[in-house]
Amino acid sequence: MYQLKIISNVKRRIGVGVLAILLLNSPSELAADKLDGSDGSWLTLLDQGAMSLPLQIVGVDDLVQVLLANNLQLQSVYSTWKMRSAEVGTVVTLPDPTLSMGYFLEPVETAQGPQKVKLSLGQRIPWFAKTKAALQIKQAQADRAYAALNHTRISLIRELRTLWEEAGFLQMSAVLVEQKIAHSRDLEVVLRTQYTSASISHKHYAEVQIQTLLLDDQLQNLKDQLYRLRVDLGSLFDLKVPFPASLLPQTISDFKEPVGNEKQFNEHPRLLQLDMQQQEAEARSTLARADYYPDLRIGLDYLFTNQKMVDGVAVTESGRDPLAISVGIALPLWNWNKKRSAVAASNWQRDRVEKQREYAATLLLRELEITRSKLLEDLRQISLYEESLIPKSREIVHVMEQAYISQSVDIVTLTEARQKLLDLQLKLVKTHHSAQVQNVILTYLKGE
């Protein structure tokens, strides 16, 4: 009866242990399914492989999917997340049992008969807090890898949109500079005639020539910048050649206010990475404290017993093979310094990550406020150029053209008025570009 009672208690403990282990496994699997089930459809693009560029592009949004499918940096970070997710399943919740056999060099005589062989089966059941903490560490690492993947995604989209806006800015600037070159060359033709007739000095004529050369150099600089931009765009899409010039925008995109709220800002992937790192530090602290608790060990011994012989006659009911069950614990008696150091280190790690998170949130908030301020400044200047400066400059050009027809002003004065109008338009284009860049940064800071 006593032996049956022990067996019943052990079975009950084993059943509770297995149930607890299954419960500990469930959150990890659900979390992995949630991530794999995709918080965004963009994850499916990373499995599909490289995509070709579209033949026609209406806007930069047409390129985002191609970017996500082709970018090697994103593919590398994606593999890291997949690796970390797979590592969640490597946590050993229940170690493999041990099977051993012993042979008695001299048989042990018992009431049942001599014992010659012992077969033992042992199982260690770790403390539940250790298993749970180990799972939490792996899951936090997987979640942090996912946050890093998402941050790489929005960073690449930010870079793509910035380069796209810069391409439109360079193209528009080149058109305006070409107009300035045309006005300067027209003036140069007129002044050449006047210089030939000795109506103006050589200095006056040479200054216009210098101005034309400088404008030609400015146009060439814009073309060089555009080529380097095409190289940067090509590398984003893993192209072996610069991005096709025919697909580049000719103008800056229409301004769109980014959507988002403060909650999205607090869930920015840069912050989520630190949140996951903090969860990992807390789990490590729990694991370090759990080392103070003993693991449970259970064993089952089967003894092979021969029949007992008395005067050459086998004793009735002898030779039965006994079954013994053992229960024990692993006493954590040694390495106390190691355990204390592990707990202290994990606590300091948790404190460090907490400070890092606060600092990162401060930097992100500062960047958000500075970007908003720059955007407001750009919008104010755009309003000034569009509503006041450029319309007034156009009026001046119109008046100068009428005066030139009536010969009240010379070609030099008219050309200067035209060039000033083009200079203002160049400044407007530059300010538009700056506003769009700030808009792209705001979109990134809101985690979109």
Secondary structure as GFF3:
##gff-version 3
##sequence-region A 1 448
A	DSSP	alpha_helix	2	36	.	.	.	ID=ss1
A	DSSP	alpha_helix	42	48	.	.	.	ID=ss2
A	DSSP	alpha_helix	61	70	.	.	.	ID=ss3
A	DSSP	alpha_helix	72	87	.	.	.	ID=ss4
A	DSSP	three_ten_helix	88	90	.	.	.	ID=ss5
A	DSSP	beta_strand	98	110	.	.	.	ID=ss6
A	DSSP	beta_strand	113	125	.	.	.	ID=ss7
A	DSSP	alpha_helix	128	196	.	.	.	ID=ss8
A	DSSP	alpha_helix	202	236	.	.	.	ID=ss9
A	DSSP	three_ten_helix	245	247	.	.	.	ID=ss10
A	DSSP	alpha_helix	262	266	.	.	.	ID=ss11
A	DSSP	alpha_helix	269	290	.	.	.	ID=ss12
A	DSSP	beta_strand	296	305	.	.	.	ID=ss13
A	DSSP	beta_strand	309	310	.	.	.	ID=ss14
A	DSSP	beta_strand	313	314	.	.	.	ID=ss15
A	DSSP	beta_strand	323	329	.	.	.	ID=ss16
A	DSSP	alpha_helix	336	384	.	.	.	ID=ss17
A	DSSP	pi_helix	385	389	.	.	.	ID=ss18
A	DSSP	alpha_helix	390	405	.	.	.	ID=ss19
A	DSSP	alpha_helix	411	445	.	.	.	ID=ss20
###
